[in-house]
Amino acid sequence: MDSLKLKNLALFAGGVLFGTAGVKILSSKDVKKVYVEGTAAVLRARDCVMKTAETVQENAEDILAEAKQINERRAAEEAASVQEDTVEDHADPEIEEA
């Protein structure tokens, strides 16, 4: 049981030492410079992604507008075709025989 306490104490002391050294390392000027460079790279990447997303959205809006125009034109052509068929069906038979 004595060796278990000693082992636990050693692990605790090692953790404290490692944690203290880690805090010192993470707060150093060199590491701060790495953080700044990394953050700058992430911001540049974000700007690039946002520009790409904006371009994709604009293209999708253009595609949607053109698709709506096509459907409206087809609907108008179909309506005109139905009206022509209706007019032909109701034509006076005497005029057609003459």
SERO-4910 file (N, C-alpha, C, O; in steps of 0.05 Angstrom, whole numbers):
BEGIN
 pado doro    nc1    nc2    nc3   cac1   cac2   cac3    cc1    cc2    cc3    oc1    oc2    oc3
  Met    A     17    -24      0      0      0      0     17     25      0     10     46    -11
  Asp    A     41     23     12     59     45     13     69     53    -15     72     76    -21
  Ser    A     75     33    -31     84     38    -58     62     51    -76     68     66    -94
  Leu    A     36     44    -70     14     56    -85     12     85    -78      7    101    -96
  Lys    A     15     93    -53     14    121    -45     38    136    -58     34    159    -68
  Leu    A     61    124    -58     85    136    -70     81    140   -100     88    160   -112
  Lys    A     69    120   -113     63    121   -142     44    144   -148     48    159   -167
  Asn    A     22    145   -132      2    167   -136     14    194   -131      8    213   -146
  Leu    A     31    196   -111     44    222   -105     63    230   -128     64    253   -136
  Ala    A     77    210   -139     95    216   -161     79    224   -186     87    243   -200
  Leu    A     57    211   -191     40    219   -214     29    247   -210     28    263   -229
  Phe    A     20    253   -186     10    280   -180     32    301   -184     27    322   -197
  Ala    A     55    296   -173     77    315   -176     85    318   -205     91    341   -215
  Gly    A     85    296   -220     92    298   -249     71    314   -264     78    330   -282
  Gly    A     46    310   -256     25    326   -269     27    355   -264     23    372   -282
  Val    A     33    362   -239     36    390   -231     60    402   -247     58    424   -257
  Leu    A     82    388   -247    106    397   -262    100    401   -291    107    421   -303
  Phe    A     87    381   -303     81    382   -331     61    405   -337     64    419   -357
  Gly    A     41    409   -319     22    430   -323     36    458   -320     30    476   -336
  Thr    A     53    461   -301     67    486   -297     85    492   -321     86    514   -331
  Ala    A     99    472   -331    116    476   -354     99    482   -379    106    498   -395
  Gly    A     76    468   -381     58    473   -403     48    502   -404     46    514   -425
  Val    A     41    512   -380     31    540   -378     53    559   -386     48    578   -401
  Lys    A     77    554   -377    100    571   -385    105    570   -415    109    591   -427
  Ile    A    104    547   -426    108    544   -455     86    558   -471     91    573   -490
  Leu    A     61    553   -462     38    565   -477     36    595   -475     24    608   -491
  Ser    A     49    606   -454     48    635   -451     73    649   -461     76    673   -457
  Ser    A     91    635   -474    116    647   -483    110    664   -509     90    660   -522
  Lys    A    129    682   -515    126    699   -538    127    683   -564    113    690   -583
  Asp    A    144    663   -565    146    647   -589    120    633   -596    111    632   -619
  Val    A    108    622   -575     82    607   -579     60    627   -587     43    621   -603
  Lys    A     61    651   -574     41    671   -581     43    678   -611     23    682   -624
  Lys    A     68    680   -621     72    686   -649     59    664   -667     47    670   -687
  Val    A     62    639   -658     50    617   -672     20    619   -672      7    615   -692
  Tyr    A      8    626   -649    -21    630   -647    -30    652   -666    -50    649   -680
  Val    A    -15    674   -667    -23    696   -684    -22    688   -713    -40    694   -728
  Glu    A     -1    675   -721      2    665   -749    -20    645   -756    -31    646   -778
  Gly    A    -26    627   -737    -47    608   -742    -74    621   -745    -90    614   -762
  Thr    A    -80    640   -727   -105    654   -729   -107    670   -755   -129    671   -767
  Ala    A    -86    683   -763    -86    698   -788    -92    679   -812   -106    686   -830
  Ala    A    -80    655   -812    -85    636   -833   -114    627   -833   -126    624   -855
  Val    A   -125    623   -810   -153    615   -808   -171    637   -819   -191    632   -833
  Leu    A   -165    662   -812   -181    685   -822   -179    687   -853   -199    693   -866
  Arg    A   -155    682   -864   -153    683   -893   -169    660   -906   -182    664   -926
  Ala    A   -168    637   -894   -183    614   -904   -213    620   -903   -228    614   -921
  Arg    A   -222    632   -881   -250    639   -878   -259    659   -900   -280    655   -911
  Asp    A   -242    679   -905   -249    698   -926   -252    684   -953   -270    690   -969
  Cys    A   -234    666   -959   -235    651   -984   -260    634   -986   -273    634  -1007
  Val    A   -267    621   -964   -291    604   -964   -316    622   -967   -334    614   -981
  Met    A   -316    645   -954   -340    663   -956   -343    673   -984   -365    675   -994
  Lys    A   -321    680   -998   -322    689  -1026   -333    667  -1044   -350    672  -1061
  Thr    A   -324    643  -1040   -333    620  -1056   -363    615  -1050   -378    611  -1069
  Ala    A   -371    616  -1025   -399    612  -1019   -417    634  -1031   -439    628  -1040
  Glu    A   -407    658  -1031   -422    680  -1043   -425    676  -1073   -447    681  -1084
  Thr    A   -404    668  -1086   -405    662  -1115   -425    640  -1121   -440    642  -1140
  Val    A   -424    619  -1105   -443    596  -1109   -471    605  -1105   -489    598  -1121
  Gln    A   -476    622  -1085   -503    632  -1080   -513    649  -1103   -536    647  -1112
  Glu    A   -496    667  -1113   -504    684  -1136   -510    667  -1160   -530    672  -1174
  Asn    A   -494    647  -1166   -499    629  -1188   -525    614  -1185   -541    610  -1204
  Ala    A   -531    605  -1160   -556    590  -1155   -580    609  -1159   -600    600  -1170
  Glu    A   -577    634  -1151   -599    653  -1155   -604    658  -1185   -627    659  -1194
  Asp    A   -582    660  -1200   -585    664  -1229   -598    640  -1242   -616    643  -1259
  Ile    A   -590    616  -1234   -602    591  -1245   -631    590  -1239   -648    583  -1256
  Leu    A   -638    596  -1214   -666    596  -1206   -683    616  -1222   -705    609  -1231
  Ala    A   -673    640  -1226   -687    660  -1241   -691    651  -1270   -713    655  -1281
  Glu    A   -670    640  -1282   -673    631  -1310   -692    608  -1312   -708    606  -1331
  Ala    A   -692    590  -1293   -710    567  -1293   -739    577  -1291   -757    566  -1304
  Lys    A   -744    597  -1274   -771    608  -1271   -780    620  -1297   -803    617  -1305
  Gln    A   -762    635  -1311   -769    647  -1336   -776    626  -1357   -795    629  -1372
  Ile    A   -761    605  -1358   -766    583  -1377   -794    571  -1371   -810    567  -1390
  Asn    A   -800    566  -1346   -826    554  -1339   -849    573  -1345   -870    565  -1354
  Glu    A   -845    599  -1340   -865    619  -1347   -870    620  -1377   -893    621  -1386
  Arg    A   -848    619  -1393   -851    620  -1422   -865    595  -1432   -883    597  -1450
  Arg    A   -858    572  -1421   -871    547  -1430   -901    547  -1422   -918    538  -1438
  Ala    A   -907    557  -1399   -935    559  -1390   -951    577  -1408   -974    572  -1415
  Ala    A   -939    600  -1416   -952    619  -1434   -956    606  -1462   -977    609  -1474
  Glu    A   -936    592  -1472   -938    578  -1498   -960    557  -1497   -975    553  -1515
  Glu    A   -961    542  -1475   -981    521  -1471  -1009    533  -1470  -1028    523  -1482
  Ala    A  -1012    555  -1455  -1038    569  -1454  -1046    579  -1481  -1070    577  -1488
  Ala    A  -1028    590  -1496  -1034    599  -1523  -1042    576  -1541  -1061    579  -1557
  Ser    A  -1029    554  -1538  -1035    530  -1554  -1063    519  -1547  -1078    511  -1565
  Val    A  -1070    519  -1522  -1096    510  -1513  -1118    529  -1524  -1139    519  -1532
  Gln    A  -1113    555  -1524  -1132    574  -1534  -1136    570  -1564  -1159    571  -1574
  Glu    A  -1115    564  -1579  -1117    560  -1608  -1134    534  -1613  -1151    534  -1631
  Asp    A  -1129    513  -1597  -1144    488  -1600  -1173    493  -1594  -1190    482  -1607
  Thr    A  -1179    509  -1574  -1206    515  -1566  -1220    530  -1588  -1244    525  -1594
  Val    A  -1207    550  -1600  -1218    566  -1621  -1224    548  -1645  -1245    551  -1658
  Glu    A  -1206    530  -1652  -1209    512  -1675  -1232    493  -1670  -1247    487  -1688
  Asp    A  -1236    483  -1645  -1257    465  -1639  -1285    478  -1640  -1304    465  -1646
  His    A  -1286    504  -1635  -1312    518  -1635  -1317    534  -1660  -1334    551  -1661
  Ala    A  -1301    528  -1680  -1305    543  -1706  -1332    535  -1718  -1341    512  -1714
  Asp    A  -1343    553  -1733  -1369    548  -1746  -1366    528  -1768  -1351    532  -1786
  Pro    A  -1381    505  -1767  -1378    484  -1787  -1385    494  -1815  -1374    483  -1835
  Glu    A  -1403    513  -1818  -1411    523  -1845  -1388    537  -1858  -1385    536  -1883
  Ile    A  -1372    550  -1842  -1349    565  -1854  -1328    545  -1863  -1315    549  -1884
  Glu    A  -1325    523  -1849  -1305    503  -1857  -1314    488  -1882  -1297    481  -1898
  Glu    A  -1341    485  -1886  -1350    470  -1910  -1348    487  -1935  -1346    476  -1956
  Ala    A  -1348    512  -1932  -1349    530  -1956  -1323    531  -1970  -1321    545  -1991
***
